[in-house]
Each structure stands twice: as C-alpha cells, then as structure tokens.
Amino acid sequence: SSDLEPNEKIKSELLSLLNLENHKVAYENCISELRMFPSSLFILQVAAQLAERIGHISKADIFYSKALKRDPLNVNLLRNYGLFLCTHNQPNEGRRHLYLCNQLEPKNNETIVLLANIENRLQNYSLEELHWQQIINKGSQELSHYGSYFNCLLEQGKVSSAKTLIGKIKLIFKEAWMIDVFQAYLQSWEGDYQTAIETLENIRVDKESKPVIY
C-alpha cells in the first residue's frame, strides 16, 4: 500500500544514503524508494535533505511540504523545514514554522537558539534578546550563547547591560580568552579603539584560535 512506511531495514538503508559522498546517486536511490512509498513521511524527509544537497531546492521544498501535510505538528519536521526556508532566503516563512515548533516544545533549547539567530538575521534585536534571555535563564553553559547575547545588547545600544553581562561571563567562564575579545569589542563600541587594539594584542591563544583575534 502507498500509505505504508518502509520497514526498518529500508529505513536504515535510506539513512545510510545521507552519508554517501555521491549525493546524486543517493538522491536517485531515494527517489526509487519514494515510488514504492509515495506518502512515506520518513522517505519524504530524506528526499528533501538529499534534494537540497544536490541543489534541487524547489524539489526539496515540495518534499518538505508533502511531509508537513501528512504530519503538520511534527516538531522535528517543522524545525528542519523552518531551517531549510531560512537558509534559502525565506526567513519570515521559516520563522513561522519555528515559532510553531517552539509552541509545541517550549523547553527545546535548539529551537530557541535557532529563533534567536533568525531574529538577528532579520535585525529584530529586541526579539532576539528575549530568546537569549530564555537560554541564559535556563542555565546555558555555552559561551557562544553569552557572546551572541552580548552582541545583541550592543546592537541595541544597551552598553550598560552589556557591561553587566561581561561581569557574569567572567564569573561563569573564568579565564576564557573570548572574554577579552568581548571586552575589546565593548571598548571599540565606546570609541576607545587604541585600548581595544591593545586588549586584542595581549590575548595569548593557540594557533587554531588566532584567526578570531585577527
């Protein structure tokens, strides 16, 4: 029956296609399985990912849309499709899917971070700030989250709040050298460029991290 999902063996084989270097061959194999199971939620999602990889963006969009019609409240599908739309210049449509995803799973940090990054891209800094506050209040230990929150505050001219945040970052992350990068950014924001340069020049990091300093 066309309504049936493939068995676990076929699902496993389809998932392995995502790891193949030859995405075109993987896509063709997936399409063959889709002819057998044209309404399979599982295969439609794999087909969408493979279509995107080989540049068939409109096809990927169709596959995601078909899958969403079958299961409109599927959180993982909403998140993947929302991210796909944002990646391919449809951020407003993508954020709509991600906000629905957030309503269905309000405690999912991954979705909240995605929403924060999308609002940043759309320069909706006040909304971005709310999302970073959520992440921080939930006890995030990711320095990158704090850094994005810090940048968001400065984008809004909230220098005092940014300085307070740096104080919190120092308490949590102790000797992390990125703190000095944030400090230099704050100094340059306030027009103290020479001090910012000196702050950056005095940071000692390994070879892999030096591009960030530059």
Beta strands, then each sheet from edge to edge (+ up, - down):
end
